[in-house]
Amino acid sequence: MSGSIKGAPFLTAPESQRVMTALMQNGGDARFVGGAVRNCVMGIPVTDIDIATPLLPEEVVRRLQAGGMAAHPTGIDHGTITAVANHKTFEITTLRKDVTTDGRRATVAFTADWKDDASRRDFTMNALYADIDGNVTDYFGGVDDARAGRVRFIGDAGTRLAEDHLRILRFFRFHAWYGKGELDEAGLAACVRAKEKIDALSGERIHKEILRLLEADDPVKVMRVMAATGIIAHVLPGPLEFARGTRLVEIERDQLFTCDPLLRLGAFLGGGARQIDELAARLKFSNAERGRLLDMQIANPRIVPYLSMREVRRALYRIGQQAFKDLCMLRWAEDPRERNAPQWRALIAMADSWQKPVMPLTGHDAMNAGVPPGPEVGRVLAEVEEWWIDSDFTDDPFSLIERLKAVVLATVR
């Protein structure tokens, strides 16, 4: 035993007690593991709860169902069952040891040896186990490392990276989230030696990892180290705008905005639409993610802190709420005048409260005005819509009809 987290809320929660009681009946053994224990040791909120057990997956399912809980085989090939108790989920995994690894995937075997299971994990702070009473088992000094903010590989860093190349990126992400001071020298050196291995990782895995890194309160220091060592070029190839990205992170923190990892990514990317297209293809971005990043490249309308309300409404109508807010944040991050902060905040607040108006005229109105059915209807309505936007979205029916008639008279044969 290596300490205690006795009384931690996640330990005493009724759902946790119910799951653990089911697993521990008739001599069964189970312990909380990983992030929940680590976060508790570090005094930060616990989110996901994982449990390890020497019980085989089939027995885990049997015991959970006997206890009246749902059991889903979400990762049964790797020994993982998801338990649901009172709408809360728990990932329960049978103890494992690696049989073979190739840097991208591992063949595992079940074991009853807790230290074998701990030895296959990445960082010391992630190899912590706690029993139902809060007694912590720590085989590799993870408690001290967690409290000191040391992200340290278990055993030889090079060996851990050879087992799973994604651990190169996880090393930086975990330091951004949990680390203090400088990065672990041995871990950093091993990551630099293995950086070419990042190219063999799937785009989906890199995508997830880089966005998780960008979710950290302040990922900039770590990203600068990644850039200085040549690692970031294997993740985000092309020019990067560190000044803009750094300033955006500061704005989000100082102005109490919710962290937006995709916006942060857009702030760091400096290569325009071509870089975004190449990155989206490599990292398997969704169409929505790619589209949002491309919208951050919109040059018109021009976004400045002194836009009038009329100009704001026009811009919102033309490019949409999300793109307008993103561009406001990016232009704010490029603005050297800190005194403009209230104006930027006001623009974003206006966007948040905006409701898109609906063009009052329809194709039926156009045809009643003498436009023949077909493409001419859309063209005429587009002409009227431009006038309607410039009129600040008037809702005066007489003015709209008069404009429609004028367009029809001047342009329709």
Residue pairs with C-beta under 8 A, 6 or more apart in sequence:
1 135
1 136
1 137
2 136
2 137
2 138
2 143
3 41
3 135
3 136
3 138
3 143
4 134
4 135
4 136
5 11
5 37
5 40
5 41
5 130
5 134
5 136
6 133
6 134
6 135
7 134
8 40
8 46
8 130
8 134
9 46
10 16
10 32
10 36
10 40
10 46
10 49
11 32
11 130
11 132
11 133
11 134
13 88
14 86
15 85
15 86
15 88
15 90
16 32
16 49
16 90
17 132
18 67
18 69
18 85
18 86
19 51
19 64
19 67
19 69
19 83
19 85
19 90
19 92
20 30
20 51
20 132
21 67
22 63
22 64
22 66
22 67
22 69
23 29
23 30
23 51
23 53
23 55
23 60
23 63
23 64
23 92
24 30
24 132
25 63
28 53
28 55
28 59
28 63
29 53
29 54
29 55
30 51
30 52
30 53
30 55
30 92
30 132
31 51
31 52
31 53
31 114
31 129
31 130
31 131
31 137
32 49
32 50
32 51
32 52
32 129
32 130
32 131
33 50
33 51
33 52
33 128
33 129
33 130
34 50
34 121
34 126
34 127
34 128
35 46
35 47
35 48
35 50
35 126
36 46
36 47
36 48
36 49
36 50
36 130
37 128
37 129
37 130
37 136
38 125
38 126
38 128
38 142
38 146
38 178
39 45
39 46
39 47
40 46
40 130
41 125
41 128
41 136
41 143
41 146
41 147
42 146
42 147
42 178
48 91
49 88
49 89
49 90
49 91
50 90
50 91
50 92
50 93
51 90
51 91
51 92
51 93
52 92
52 93
52 94
52 95
52 114
52 117
52 129
53 60
53 92
53 93
53 94
53 95
54 94
54 95
54 111
54 112
54 114
55 63
55 94
56 79
56 94
56 110
57 73
57 76
57 79
57 80
57 81
57 94
60 71
60 81
60 92
60 94
61 71
61 73
61 81
64 70
64 71
64 81
64 83
64 92
65 71
69 83
69 84
69 85
70 83
70 84
71 81
71 82
71 83
71 84
72 81
72 82
72 83
72 84
73 81
73 82
74 80
74 81
74 82
74 91
75 81
75 93
78 93
78 96
78 108
79 93
79 94
79 96
79 108
79 110
80 91
80 92
80 93
80 94
81 91
81 92
81 93
82 89
82 90
82 91
82 92
83 89
83 90
83 92
84 90
94 110
95 110
95 111
95 112
95 113
95 114
95 116
95 117
96 108
96 109
96 110
96 111
96 116
96 117
96 120
97 108
97 109
97 111
97 113
97 116
97 117
97 119
97 120
98 106
98 107
98 108
98 120
98 163
99 106
99 107
99 108
99 109
100 106
100 107
101 107
101 162
101 163
101 164
103 161
103 162
103 163
103 164
103 165
103 197
103 200
104 164
104 165
104 200
104 201
104 202
106 120
106 163
106 164
108 120
111 117
114 129
114 137
114 139
115 139
118 127
118 129
118 139
118 140
118 154
119 127
119 139
119 154
119 155
120 163
121 127
121 154
122 153
122 154
122 160
122 164
122 167
122 170
123 142
123 145
123 151
123 152
123 153
123 154
123 170
123 171
123 174
124 138
124 140
124 141
124 142
124 145
124 146
124 150
124 152
124 153
124 154
125 142
125 145
125 146
125 150
125 151
125 152
125 174
125 178
126 142
127 138
127 139
127 140
127 142
127 154
128 136
128 137
128 138
128 142
128 143
128 146
129 136
129 137
129 138
130 136
130 137
131 137
136 143
140 154
140 155
141 152
144 150
145 151
145 152
146 178
148 180
149 178
149 179
149 180
149 181
150 179
150 180
150 184
151 171
151 174
151 175
151 178
151 179
151 183
151 184
151 187
152 184
152 186
152 187
153 160
153 161
153 167
153 171
153 184
153 186
153 187
153 190
154 160
157 186
157 187
157 189
157 190
157 191
158 190
158 193
158 194
160 167
160 190
161 167
161 168
161 190
161 191
161 194
161 197
162 194
165 194
165 197
165 198
165 200
165 201
166 201
166 205
166 209
168 191
168 194
168 195
168 197
168 198
168 231
169 198
169 201
169 206
169 209
169 210
169 213
169 235
170 209
171 183
171 187
171 188
171 191
172 183
172 191
172 213
172 222
172 223
172 225
172 226
172 231
173 209
173 212
173 213
173 216
173 222
175 183
175 184
175 222
176 213
176 216
176 218
176 219
176 221
176 222
177 216
179 222
183 222
183 225
188 225
188 229
191 229
191 231
192 229
192 230
192 231
195 229
195 230
195 231
195 234
196 234
198 206
198 231
198 234
198 235
199 234
202 284
203 281
203 282
203 283
203 284
204 283
204 284
206 235
206 282
206 283
207 283
207 284
207 285
210 235
210 236
210 265
210 283
211 261
211 262
211 265
212 261
213 219
213 222
213 223
214 259
214 261
214 264
214 265
215 259
215 261
216 222
217 253
217 259
218 249
218 253
219 249
219 264
220 242
220 245
220 246
220 249
223 232
223 242
223 245
223 268
224 242
226 232
226 235
227 233
227 240
227 242
232 240
236 265
236 268
236 269
236 279
237 275
237 278
237 279
238 269
238 270
238 271
238 275
238 278
238 279
239 270
239 271
239 275
240 268
240 269
240 270
241 267
241 268
241 269
241 270
242 268
244 267
244 268
244 270
244 330
244 333
244 334
245 264
245 267
245 268
245 333
247 267
247 333
247 334
248 263
248 264
248 267
248 329
248 330
248 332
248 333
249 264
251 257
251 329
251 332
251 333
251 341
252 258
252 259
252 260
252 264
255 341
255 345
262 289
262 292
262 293
263 296
263 326
263 329
263 330
265 293
266 292
266 293
266 296
266 326
266 330
267 329
267 330
267 333
269 275
269 276
269 279
269 293
272 297
273 294
273 297
276 290
276 293
276 294
276 297
277 290
277 294
279 285
280 289
280 290
280 293
285 293
292 322
292 323
292 326
295 319
295 320
295 322
295 323
295 326
295 327
296 323
296 326
296 327
296 330
298 319
298 323
298 327
301 311
301 314
301 315
301 318
301 319
303 315
303 324
303 327
303 328
303 331
303 347
304 331
305 331
305 332
305 335
305 340
305 343
305 344
305 347
306 343
307 315
307 347
309 350
310 392
312 324
312 347
312 350
312 351
312 354
313 354
313 392
313 393
314 389
314 390
314 392
315 324
316 324
316 351
316 354
316 356
317 356
317 357
317 389
317 393
318 389
319 327
321 351
321 352
321 354
321 356
324 351
325 348
325 351
325 352
328 344
328 347
328 348
328 351
329 344
329 348
331 344
332 340
332 341
332 344
335 344
357 393
359 381
359 385
359 388
360 388
360 395
360 397
360 400
361 381
361 384
361 400
361 404
362 381
363 377
363 378
363 381
365 401
365 404
366 377
366 380
366 381
366 404
366 408
367 373
367 377
369 401
369 404
369 405
369 408
370 408
370 412
371 377
371 380
371 408
371 412
372 412
376 412
379 411
380 404
380 407
380 408
380 411
380 412
383 407
383 411
384 400
384 403
384 404
384 407
387 403
387 407
388 394
388 400
388 403
391 399
394 400
